[in-house]
Amino acid sequence: MSYIINDETLISELCNDIREIVKELTCVIPNIPEKFQHPLDDDIIGDSGLLSSLLTGTEKIIPYSKADKLDELWSGLLNKSIKCLRFFDTREPFQDNSSKDIVAYGIDNLEEYHRRYTEFEGLMYGANAYYRDHVFHVIRVWMLGVFCLLKPFDGGNAFIEHISLDGGAEIDGTINQLEYVSMWTIAALCHDLGYPLEKADQVLEKTRKMMKEFIPNPNVWDNFGYSGTQDSINEYILKFISTKMKAHESDIKSHVFVGRIQPKYYLKYAKSLEAFQHGIISTVIIFKMLLFFLESDFNLNDDHLYSEEDARQFYIRREILRAIASHTCPDAYNIHITTFSSLLFLCDELQEWGRKTWNELYTGLNENSVSLTIERFTSDSIDVKETIEMKLVEDIASVVRNICRIFERQYSLYKTTFRDGQYTAKRDFDLKKTMTFNLPTNGAQTRSIVVTYILPKAEQCKFEIDLSMVGSDADAYKNKIREEISKKLYGQDLNIVS
């Protein structure tokens, strides 16, 4: 069964079918108190919860008038996620003492940063013609991820039952599904917090160029480099997210672990930080602001021993941070689709509906132009479809530009993230994406271009542009599109079907 994905669908699913799944879930997890807080409790997805209040009447997309409600939801989800994770940490006192309140320390600081982030977003539309909304985006990424994690496809097990830790096979199975949902919630809601800082230099550069009309050498540039204590903190965080646990050779039976830094991860993330990419910046922001991360049990000494719970809690925190850092680190690649890094990358890329862009003013596209359908989302196969409405776009150059951007940016990014490398013989999933561009009609005749790319687990990647539904071979409109695409993508490995 396929699912047409939009705000209405996701909110309906979370507040109905997935709500029932969560009820069953909480029944099988031991020691949960009656009013236990987690990111899918009744405050969020109940009949009067925050999620259901985002849409009223016949609305199918969250209106911008609900921005305040969205902020409340963002804060509430993070708060509940940290409380949930702290409750299940057996080193904390909450399971044995119900009179103690769980506090998500640092949330107030992060809320203030998020408020400034929201205010700054208006400037971002002037930084880049292709800038897209990121405030509503993270909520939609979160909803999409929860749907994909908990909704069974084709009668099989839910995706969450196959979630694996990156390099943490010995800990797999020790983290329950409410913890996984909480980990996903923090990663999804915080993955773009560093975006304004990454793009601030573009805003300043455009300002400097404008001021040159009046001042020959305007001094509006600030140095965003790191130094001193800040650099030391960043290095510590890099080592944290680059470390994996392994059973100590002399204590395998007693479940004692040691931590080892993986140099290739460290260098890739260090390079990402050097390039000021917003994924790693977001990682630094939440690590420094949330006590949940600052209190992580991590020691740089090679001989430091971790108990099984120490190692489990390390992986919970590291997986959140690594997923966020990896989503903008092109040097990192994913072997398995069932890690949080892969899930965040996919949901981030698939969430296009409802996103406002500056560029839409010039191309004829709007936030309702893109729709998503999920045909399959399982641990071994991802099959999704997008429909892009361009019926009002008469300019052939705009049509061609949008299609070529799919190849040059999107397909290339997917190929890079899921590229071949060491151990990719272990890859066990196929990924397929189909995009249908609906074009201006020719009288009663409808026109469309279908773009398909496939990343199989064992075969060569494929990219195909199907022009057979644009018109006849004698059609000048069709020939012009074929000619422009061939010119722009000359020499690239693709197949154009007429």
C-alpha positions in Angstrom: 0.0 0.0 0.0 1.3 3.4 -0.9 0.9 6.6 1.2 0.6 10.2 -0.1 2.6 12.2 2.3 1.7 15.7 3.4 1.1 17.5 6.7 -2.5 16.2 6.9 -1.6 12.6 6.3 1.3 12.6 8.8 -0.7 14.3 11.5 -3.6 11.9 11.0 -1.4 8.9 11.0 0.5 9.9 14.1 -2.7 10.8 16.0 -4.5 7.6 14.9 -2.7 4.4 13.7 0.7 5.3 15.2 -1.0 6.4 18.4 -2.4 2.8 18.7 1.0 1.4 17.9 2.6 3.5 20.7 -0.1 2.3 23.2 0.9 -1.3 22.4 4.6 -0.3 22.6 4.3 1.1 26.1 2.6 -2.0 27.4 5.6 -4.2 26.7 8.3 -1.9 28.1 8.7 -2.6 31.8 8.8 0.0 34.6 6.9 2.8 32.8 5.0 5.0 35.3 1.4 6.0 34.6 2.2 9.6 33.6 5.5 8.8 31.8 6.6 11.6 29.4 7.9 10.7 26.0 7.7 12.4 22.5 4.6 10.4 21.5 2.6 10.7 24.6 -1.0 12.2 24.8 0.3 15.7 25.2 1.7 15.4 21.6 -0.5 13.0 19.7 -3.6 12.8 21.9 -7.0 14.0 20.9 -6.2 17.5 22.4 -2.5 17.2 21.8 -0.2 19.8 20.3 0.0 18.0 17.0 -3.7 17.8 16.3 -4.0 21.6 16.9 -1.7 22.4 14.0 -4.5 21.9 11.4 -8.0 23.2 11.6 -11.0 22.8 9.3 -10.1 21.7 5.8 -6.4 22.7 6.0 -4.0 20.1 4.5 -0.8 22.0 5.2 0.3 23.7 8.5 -0.3 27.4 8.0 2.3 30.0 8.9 -0.2 31.4 11.4 0.6 28.4 13.6 4.3 29.3 14.0 3.8 29.9 17.8 2.2 26.5 18.1 5.1 25.0 16.2 7.6 26.5 18.6 5.7 25.1 21.5 5.7 21.7 19.8 9.4 21.9 19.1 10.3 22.7 22.7 7.8 20.1 24.1 9.2 17.3 22.0 12.8 18.0 23.0 11.9 18.3 26.6 10.0 15.0 26.6 12.7 13.2 24.6 15.4 14.1 27.1 13.2 13.1 30.1 12.4 9.8 28.4 16.1 9.0 27.8 17.1 10.0 31.3 14.4 7.8 32.8 15.7 4.7 31.1 19.3 5.5 32.1 19.7 3.0 35.0 22.5 5.1 36.5 19.9 7.8 37.2 17.5 7.5 40.2 14.2 7.9 38.5 13.1 4.2 38.1 13.7 3.5 41.8 12.3 6.8 43.1 9.0 8.0 41.5 9.0 11.2 43.7 11.9 12.7 41.9 11.2 15.0 38.9 13.2 14.6 35.7 14.5 17.9 34.3 15.8 18.5 30.8 18.6 21.0 31.8 19.6 23.4 29.1 16.3 23.4 27.1 15.7 27.0 28.0 19.1 28.0 26.5 18.3 26.0 23.3 14.8 27.5 23.1 16.3 31.0 23.2 18.7 30.1 20.5 15.9 28.6 18.4 13.9 31.9 18.8 16.9 33.8 17.5 17.2 31.3 14.7 13.6 31.8 13.7 14.0 35.6 13.7 17.1 35.3 11.5 15.5 33.1 8.9 14.1 36.1 7.0 17.6 37.2 6.2 18.4 33.7 4.8 16.0 34.2 1.9 18.3 36.9 0.7 21.4 34.8 1.0 20.6 32.3 -1.7 17.9 32.1 -4.4 17.3 28.4 -3.5 17.1 28.9 0.2 14.1 26.9 1.6 12.3 27.1 4.9 14.0 25.3 7.8 11.8 26.2 10.8 8.7 24.2 9.6 11.0 21.8 7.8 12.4 20.1 11.0 8.9 19.4 12.4 8.0 17.8 9.0 11.2 15.8 9.0 10.4 14.6 12.5 6.8 13.5 11.5 8.0 11.8 8.4 10.7 9.9 10.4 8.3 8.8 13.0 5.9 7.6 10.3 8.6 5.6 8.5 9.9 4.2 11.8 6.6 2.9 13.2 4.4 2.3 10.1 4.7 -1.3 8.9 4.9 -1.7 5.1 3.8 -4.7 3.0 2.7 -6.5 6.2 6.3 -6.7 7.5 7.9 -5.5 10.6 8.1 -1.8 11.3 11.4 -0.2 10.3 12.2 0.6 14.0 12.6 -3.1 14.7 15.6 -3.1 12.3 17.4 0.0 13.6 21.1 -0.6 14.2 23.9 1.3 15.8 26.8 2.4 13.6 29.5 0.0 14.8 27.6 -0.9 17.9 26.5 -4.5 17.2 27.3 -5.5 20.8 24.8 -2.9 22.1 22.1 -3.5 19.5 19.0 -4.8 21.2 19.6 -3.1 24.5 17.9 0.2 23.5 14.1 0.1 23.6 11.8 1.7 21.0 10.7 4.7 23.1 14.4 5.5 23.4 14.9 5.1 19.7 11.9 7.5 19.0 13.5 10.0 21.5 16.9 9.8 19.8 15.2 10.4 16.4 13.3 13.3 17.8 16.4 15.2 19.0 18.3 14.4 15.8 15.4 15.6 13.6 14.6 18.7 15.5 18.2 19.9 15.9 19.8 18.9 12.7 19.7 22.3 11.1 20.3 24.6 14.1 23.7 25.5 12.6 22.3 26.6 9.3 22.2 30.3 10.0 25.8 30.3 11.2 26.9 28.4 8.0 25.2 30.9 5.8 25.9 34.1 7.8 29.1 34.7 5.8 27.0 34.7 2.6 24.8 37.4 4.1 27.8 39.4 5.1 29.4 39.0 1.7 26.3 40.3 -0.1 26.2 43.2 2.3 29.8 44.0 1.6 29.2 44.0 -2.1 26.3 46.3 -1.8 28.3 48.7 0.4 31.1 48.9 -2.1 28.9 51.3 -4.1 29.4 53.8 -1.3 32.7 52.7 0.5 35.6 51.3 -1.5 36.6 48.7 1.1 33.8 48.3 3.6 34.8 46.4 6.8 31.8 44.2 7.5 33.6 40.8 7.6 34.0 39.0 10.9 36.4 36.0 11.5 34.3 32.9 12.3 37.4 30.8 13.1 37.9 28.9 16.3 40.6 29.4 18.9 41.6 28.7 22.5 39.1 26.9 24.7 36.5 26.8 22.0 38.8 24.9 19.8 39.5 22.4 22.6 35.8 21.8 23.2 35.2 21.3 19.5 38.1 18.7 19.4 36.6 16.8 22.3 33.2 16.7 20.5 34.8 15.5 17.3 36.5 12.7 19.2 33.3 11.8 21.0 31.3 11.3 17.8 34.3 9.5 16.1 34.6 6.8 18.8 33.2 3.3 18.9 33.0 0.8 21.8 34.4 -2.6 21.8 34.4 -5.4 24.4 37.5 -5.4 26.5 39.5 -8.5 25.6 40.0 -9.7 29.2 36.5 -8.9 30.3 34.2 -10.0 27.5 32.0 -12.1 29.8 31.6 -9.3 32.3 30.5 -6.9 29.5 33.2 -4.3 30.0 34.0 -2.0 27.1 36.8 0.3 26.0 36.4 3.3 23.6 38.5 3.7 20.5 38.6 6.7 18.2 38.1 5.8 14.5 40.6 8.1 12.7 38.7 8.2 9.4 35.5 9.5 11.1 37.6 12.0 13.1 39.3 13.4 10.0 36.0 13.6 8.0 34.2 15.4 10.8 37.2 17.7 11.4 37.2 18.6 7.7 33.4 19.3 7.9 34.0 21.6 10.9 36.8 23.4 9.0 34.4 24.0 6.1 31.8 25.3 8.6 29.1 22.9 7.5 25.9 23.3 9.4 25.5 19.6 10.4 28.7 19.5 12.6 27.9 23.1 13.8 24.5 21.9 15.0 26.2 19.0 16.8 28.4 21.4 18.7 25.5 23.7 19.6 23.4 21.0 21.2 26.4 19.3 22.9 27.3 22.6 24.6 23.8 23.7 25.4 22.2 20.5 26.7 23.4 19.0 30.0 22.3 15.6 28.7 25.3 15.7 26.3 27.7 17.5 28.6 27.3 14.7 31.2 28.1 12.0 28.7 30.4 9.3 30.1 33.4 9.6 27.8 37.0 9.4 28.6 39.9 10.1 26.2 42.2 7.6 28.0 42.5 4.3 26.1 42.6 2.3 29.3 39.3 3.7 30.6 36.7 0.9 31.1 33.0 1.4 30.5 30.2 -0.8 32.0 27.5 -2.1 29.6 25.2 0.8 30.7 28.0 3.3 30.2 28.5 2.0 26.7 24.7 1.9 26.0 24.3 5.5 27.1 27.4 6.5 25.1 25.9 5.1 21.9 22.5 6.8 22.5 24.2 10.2 22.6 26.8 9.4 19.9 24.2 8.2 17.4 22.2 11.4 17.8 25.2 13.6 17.3 26.7 11.5 14.5 23.5 11.5 12.5 23.3 15.3 12.7 27.0 15.8 11.8 26.9 13.2 8.9 23.9 14.8 7.1 26.1 17.5 5.7 29.4 15.6 5.6 29.9 14.4 2.1 33.0 12.4 3.0 31.0 10.1 5.2 29.1 7.3 3.5 26.4 4.9 4.7 26.5 1.2 4.3 23.2 0.4 6.0 19.9 2.1 5.6 18.8 1.2 9.1 21.1 3.7 11.0 19.9 7.1 12.2 22.4 8.7 9.9 20.7 7.1 6.9 17.2 7.8 8.2 18.0 11.5 8.8 19.6 11.9 5.4 16.6 10.3 3.6 13.9 12.2 5.5 15.8 15.5 5.2 16.0 15.0 1.4 12.4 13.7 0.9 10.8 16.6 2.8 10.1 19.1 0.0 6.3 19.7 0.4 5.3 23.0 1.8 8.7 24.5 1.8 8.8 28.2 0.7 11.7 29.3 -1.4 12.7 32.7 -2.8 13.3 31.1 -6.1 9.6 30.2 -6.4 8.8 33.8 -7.2 10.6 33.4 -10.5 10.0 29.9 -11.6 6.2 29.7 -11.1 6.6 27.0 -8.4 5.1 27.3 -5.0 5.1 25.4 -1.7 2.3 23.2 -2.9 4.1 22.2 -6.1 5.8 19.1 -4.7 4.0 16.1 -3.4 5.5 12.9 -2.1 4.3 9.3 -2.2 6.0 6.5 -0.3 5.5 3.1 -2.0 7.8 1.2 0.3 10.0 2.0 3.3 11.6 -1.2 4.7 15.0 -2.3 5.9 15.9 -3.7 2.5 14.0 -1.4 0.0 13.1 2.3 -0.3 10.8 3.2 -3.1 9.4 6.8 -3.2 7.7 9.0 -5.8 7.6 12.8 -6.2 5.2 14.8 -8.4 6.3 18.3 -9.3 3.6 20.6 -10.7 5.1 22.9 -13.4 1.9 23.4 -15.5 2.2 27.2 -15.1 5.9 27.3 -16.1 6.0 28.1 -19.8 9.7 28.8 -19.8 11.6 25.7 -21.1 14.8 26.9 -19.5 13.2 26.8 -16.0 11.9 23.2 -16.7 15.3 22.1 -17.9 17.1 23.8 -15.0 14.9 22.0 -12.4 15.5 18.6 -14.0 19.3 19.2 -14.3 19.4 20.2 -10.7 18.0 16.8 -9.8 21.0 15.1 -11.5 23.6 17.6 -10.5 22.6 18.0 -6.8 20.2 15.4 -5.6 21.2 12.3 -7.5 24.9 13.1 -7.0 24.3 13.6 -3.3 22.5 10.2 -3.0 25.3 8.5 -4.9 27.9 10.1 -2.7 26.1 9.2 0.6 25.5 5.6 -0.5 28.6 5.2 -2.6 30.9 2.2 -2.8 33.7 2.0 -0.4 35.2 -0.3 2.3 32.7 -2.9 3.4 30.0 -1.8 1.0 29.7 -5.4 -0.1 27.6 -5.7 3.1 25.1 -3.2 1.7 21.7 -4.9 1.9 19.1 -2.4 0.5 17.9 -0.9 -2.8 16.8 2.7 -3.2 14.6 4.0 -6.0 13.2 7.5 -6.5 10.8 8.5 -9.3 9.9 12.2 -10.1 7.1 13.2 -12.5 7.3 16.8 -13.8 3.8 17.8 -15.0 4.3 20.5 -17.7 2.0 23.0 -19.4 -0.6 21.2 -21.6 -0.7 21.2 -25.4 -4.3 21.8 -26.0 -6.1 18.7 -24.6 -2.8 16.8 -24.4 -1.0 16.5 -21.1 2.7 16.6 -21.0 5.1 15.2 -18.4 8.7 14.2 -17.9 9.5 11.2 -15.7 13.0 11.2 -14.0 14.0 7.9 -12.2 17.1 7.0 -10.4 18.0 3.7 -8.8 20.7 2.8 -6.4 20.7 -1.0 -6.3 22.7 -2.9 -3.6 24.7 -5.0 -6.1 24.5 -3.2 -9.5 25.4 0.0 -11.2 23.4 3.1 -10.3 21.0 4.3 -13.0 19.6 7.7 -13.9 16.9 7.9 -16.6 15.0 10.8 -18.1 11.8 9.7 -19.9 10.5 12.3 -22.5 8.0 9.9 -24.1 5.1 11.7 -22.6 6.2 15.2 -23.7 5.0 14.9 -27.3 5.9 13.3 -30.6 9.4 13.3 -32.0 8.4 16.0 -34.4 7.3 18.3 -31.5 9.6 21.3 -31.4 8.8 21.7 -27.6 10.0 18.2 -26.9 13.1 18.5 -29.1 14.1 21.7 -27.4 13.9 20.1 -24.0 15.9 17.1 -25.1 18.5 19.4 -26.7 18.8 21.6 -23.6 19.1 18.7 -21.2 21.7 17.0 -23.4 23.7 20.2 -23.6 23.6 20.8 -19.8 24.3 17.2 -18.9 26.7 16.4 -21.7 29.0 13.5 -21.0 27.1 12.4 -17.9 26.1 8.8 -17.3 22.4 9.0 -17.9 19.8 7.6 -20.3 17.4 9.8 -22.1 14.3 7.9 -23.4 12.2 9.5 -26.1 
